[in-house]
Amino acid sequence: MPTSTIAQTAYYQALQDTISRRVSITLAEGVTDASADRRPPDRQRVDDEVINDFVEANQATYDMWRQKLGETLTLVEVKPHMQSKGERFTGVSDRSMLHAFPENYKLFKHRSQDRRVPRLDYYLYGSVHVKCFRSPNEFMPHLHWLMKGAPLKRGGRPDCQCQYCSAKTQKEVNEIYFPGHDGRKDKDGDGDGRGKRPRRGPKQEPKVQYKDYTKLRPDQVA
């Protein structure tokens, strides 16, 4: 498909498909803070009742994360970069994609609790500064920091706005990067786009409807 470069820095390149207007963001070589030895704990438990293990996520999950990251980065980085140069953004942000994760990042699925119906959680491992990221929203500010050249604070700490580097809550981070996001779905502010799961109360017995025979006319009584 024909594409054109709409933004380019020393750290990334953004291409736009001239037909679909979809944007693809590719990181420059070496734009990463990850190490291949930063991986989940090497422990597994699988028995008749309980499971606790890590496996690499499937391609569909990788694609979902890359799309969410690409959509947000298009709005907070690519579009403002173009506007700062007096250029008009004509892409479609909700069809944007991050071409690939930074080098040495890997996404894992954690299966836990009931083996028959396990709980599934996803974690992105690799960063030498952060143990892991639990959602695209958690990772997005850290990725944005990498795309800005990974500047450091005095003392060598990342000058990054993710909750782990900045000591902000995820709700505070969301208010910066995703205005209005928390008030809609992610009410617990953990960045997964959902609120807390409601507690289920005790099962209620169905109510039985009884006919009020006191209101019958004489001709309706057998």
N, C-alpha and C positions, 0 to 999 in steps of 0.2 A: 504494500500500500504506500502511496506517496506521502511523505512527511516533510515537515519543515521545522527547523530549530527555532523555538520561540524564546528560550532563555538558556544561558550558559554562563557558568562561573568556573572557578578553579576546582569546585567540589561536586558539581552535578551538571547534567544537560537535560533539558526538557524538550521533547519532540511532540508536535501536534499532527495528528492525521488530518490531511487536508479535506477528506471526505466526511468521516465520522466526527471530526473535531476532538476525538479522544486524545488525552495527553498521557505521555509515558515519560517517567522520570528515571534517569539512570545516574547512579552515583559514579564519581570518578574513582579510578583505581587508588586504593589506599585509604579511602574515606571510611574508616571503621575504628572502633575502640575495642574490638572483640579478639578473644584468643580461643583457639580450638579446644583448649583444655577446660574451658568454663562450661560445664555440663551439669545435668541433674545429678543428685546423689546416686551412687551405685548401690542401690538396695532394691530388692524386689520381694514381694510376698504374693504368692498365688496358692490358695488352697480351696477346699470345697465351698467355703463361705465367703472369704475375704480376698480382695485383690488390691495390690498397691505396687504399681510399676509405671515406668515412663517408656513411651515409644515415640518415634518421630511422627509428627503430624502428617496427614495426607495432603495431597496437592490441592484439594478443594479448600482446606483450611488456610494453607499458604496463600492461595489466591485471594481469599476473603480478607486476610490481613493486609496484603499488598494493595488491594483496592481501597480499603478504608484509609490506609496511610497515604496513598496517592491522591485521593480526593481532598484530604485535609491539607496536604503539602501544596497542592495546586492553589488553594485559597490563601494560605498563610505565607507562602514563599514565592511561587512562580508568578502568580498574578501581581502581587505588589512589586516584584522585581521588574516586570514589564512596565508597570505604571510609572515606576521611578525613572524609566528611560523615555517616558512619553509615548509608550506603545500601548495599543488597545488589545486586551485579552479577548479572544473570540472562541476559546475552547469550551468544552463541556466538563465542568469539574466533577460531576457525579459519574463520569465514565473514565476518570483518570486512574492510572496504575503506577505503583512503584515497580520498576523493572525487576529488581532483586533486592533481597536484604543485604546489608553491609557484609563484607567478607567475615566468615567464621561465626555468624549468627545462625542459630538453628532453632526451629520451633518444635516443641514436644507436647504430646498429649499425656496427661497424668490420669490414670485410671485408679480409682480407690473405692473403698467401702464394699458394698455388696457385689460379689463377683457376677451374679446373674444380671443385675441392672446397675452397673458401676456408675459412680459419679465421674464426670469428665471435665477436666480443667486443662487450659492450655497455657504454656509458659515459653517465653522466648529467652534463650540462654546465649551467652557469649561475651557480654560486656565485662570489662575488667573493673568497672566502677560500680556496677549494679548487679546484684545476684541474679535477678530475672525480672522480666516484665510480664504482666498477667493479661494484658489486652492491647489492642492497637492504640487506644487512647493513652495508655500509660507510656508506651514506647514512642509515640509521635513527637513529644517535645525533645526527647533525647536524640531522635533521628534528625530533627530540625537543627539541633545543636551541632551534630556532625556535619550537616550541610552548610553550616556557617563557619566551618574550619575548626570546630572543637576547641574554642577558646578556654583558657584556664584562669581561675581566680588566683590571687596571691596565696601561696601555700600549695598550689598544684591541684586543687580540687576543680572539677568541671564547672564552668560558668553556664550551667544548664538549668532549664526550668522544669524538668521532670520532677515528680514528687520525691524521688530518692536522692537526687543531687541537690535540690533546692530546699528540702525540708518543708515544702508546702504540702497541704493535703491534696488528694486527687481532685476534690471538689474545687479547690482554689485554682488548680491547674486548668480544670475544665472551663472555669469562668473566663480564663484568658484565651484559651484556644477554641473552645466550643461554646460561645455565648448562648444561653437559653437551654443548653443540653441537659443540665442537671434537673431543671424544673419539669422536664417532660418525662423522662424515663429513668435516668440513672440517679434516683433519689438517695441511694446510699453512697454515691460519690466514689465508687471503686473503679470507675472507668470502663466497666463492661457494657454500658448502655442499658442496664436493667436495674430495677429496684430490688429490694430484698424480697425473697420468696415469702409469700404469706403463710402463716402457720395454719395448719388444718385443725379445726376443732373436732370434737367427737362426732361420730356419724349420727345424724338425726333420723329417727324413725319417721317414715312418711305418715302424714296426717290422713286419717280415714274420714271421709265425708259421710255424715249420717243424714238421712232424710227426716225432716221435721214433720212428723205425722200429726201434730196438734193443729197444723194449718190446713189440713185436708177438708174439703167439703164433704157432707154426708154421703153424696152420691159417688165419692171416690174411695170410700172405705169398703173393703170386701165383706 
